[in-house]
Amino acid sequence: MEVDEVRQYCLNKAGANESLPFGPDTLVIKVLHKAFALVSLDDPEVRVNLKCDPEIAIHYREAYPGQVLPGYHMNKRHWNTVLGRSGLPDRVIKQMIDQSYHLVREGLTRKDKEALDGLGPL
């Protein structure tokens, strides 16, 4: 997947927004106020950090060695770095984005979740 495809897929999620809090090289995509994807904008490889259940994170790393790595500059237990141009199928990347979004969404307050429910499809 290319950066624009990852960005659009993430931003189509309810409550998703983007910012550049770390400078122009890292796009942070959040659900409301919590990050679920960090996209490197200065790397031709297309690197995306995604939150992941620790057991599933290990599964992805073992199933896709060299394509899914422990999260770069993140908690390596809870985040994976996905290399978008490594030949990893788009459906797998989208599945990982979906999982990241849902994990972060589940960690929101009840009030925030109710606000998201009124925004449309997840």
C-alpha positions in Angstrom: 0.0 0.0 0.0 1.1 3.5 -0.7 1.0 6.3 2.0 -2.1 7.9 0.4 -4.0 4.6 0.5 -3.1 4.0 4.1 -4.0 7.6 5.0 -7.4 7.4 3.3 -8.3 4.0 4.7 -7.5 5.2 8.2 -9.4 8.5 7.8 -12.5 6.8 6.7 -13.0 5.4 10.2 -15.4 7.1 12.5 -13.8 9.9 14.6 -10.5 9.6 12.7 -8.3 12.7 12.4 -4.8 13.5 11.4 -2.0 15.7 12.6 1.8 16.2 12.5 2.7 16.7 16.2 6.2 15.3 15.7 7.1 17.4 12.6 6.5 17.0 8.9 7.9 13.5 8.7 5.4 11.5 10.8 1.6 11.6 10.2 -0.3 10.6 13.3 -3.8 9.3 12.8 -6.1 9.2 15.9 -9.5 8.1 16.8 -10.7 11.2 18.7 -7.6 12.0 20.8 -5.7 8.6 20.8 -3.3 7.5 18.1 -4.0 4.2 16.2 -1.6 4.7 13.3 1.7 6.6 12.7 2.8 6.8 9.1 6.3 7.7 8.1 6.2 10.4 5.3 9.9 10.5 4.6 10.5 6.8 4.0 10.0 5.3 0.5 9.3 1.9 2.1 6.0 3.2 3.6 6.3 2.4 7.3 3.2 2.3 9.4 3.1 1.8 13.2 -0.1 0.1 14.3 -1.3 -0.9 17.8 -1.8 -4.6 18.2 -2.8 -7.2 20.8 0.5 -8.6 22.1 -0.3 -12.2 21.2 -1.5 -11.2 17.7 1.5 -8.9 17.3 3.8 -11.9 17.7 1.7 -13.9 15.2 2.0 -11.2 12.5 5.8 -10.9 13.1 6.3 -14.7 12.7 3.9 -15.0 9.8 5.4 -12.1 7.9 9.1 -11.8 8.8 10.8 -8.8 7.4 7.4 -7.3 6.6 6.0 -6.8 10.1 8.5 -5.7 12.8 8.3 -4.7 16.4 7.0 -1.1 16.6 9.7 1.4 15.8 10.1 3.9 18.7 7.0 2.4 20.3 6.2 -0.2 23.0 7.4 -3.3 21.1 4.9 -5.5 22.9 1.8 -3.5 21.8 2.8 -2.0 18.5 4.0 -3.3 15.1 5.7 -1.5 12.3 4.3 -2.7 8.9 6.3 -2.2 5.8 3.8 -1.2 3.1 5.9 -2.0 0.0 7.3 -5.3 1.2 4.8 -7.4 -0.7 2.4 -7.8 2.3 -1.1 -8.1 0.9 -3.3 -5.0 1.2 -6.0 -7.0 2.9 -3.6 -7.9 5.7 -2.5 -4.3 6.2 -6.2 -3.2 6.2 -6.9 -5.9 8.7 -4.1 -4.7 11.0 -5.4 -1.1 10.6 -8.9 -2.3 11.6 -7.5 -4.1 14.6 -5.5 -1.1 15.7 -8.5 1.2 15.4 -10.8 -1.1 17.4 -8.2 -1.6 20.1 -7.7 2.1 20.6 -11.5 2.7 20.4 -12.2 0.2 23.1 -9.8 2.1 25.4 -11.8 5.3 25.1 -14.1 6.5 27.8 -17.8 5.6 27.6 -18.6 9.2 26.7 -16.2 9.2 23.8 -17.5 5.8 22.6 -21.1 7.2 22.6 -19.9 10.2 20.7 -18.3 7.9 18.1 -21.5 5.8 17.8 -23.3 8.9 16.4 -20.6 9.5 13.7 -21.4 6.6 11.4 -19.9 3.2 10.4 -16.8 1.9 12.0 
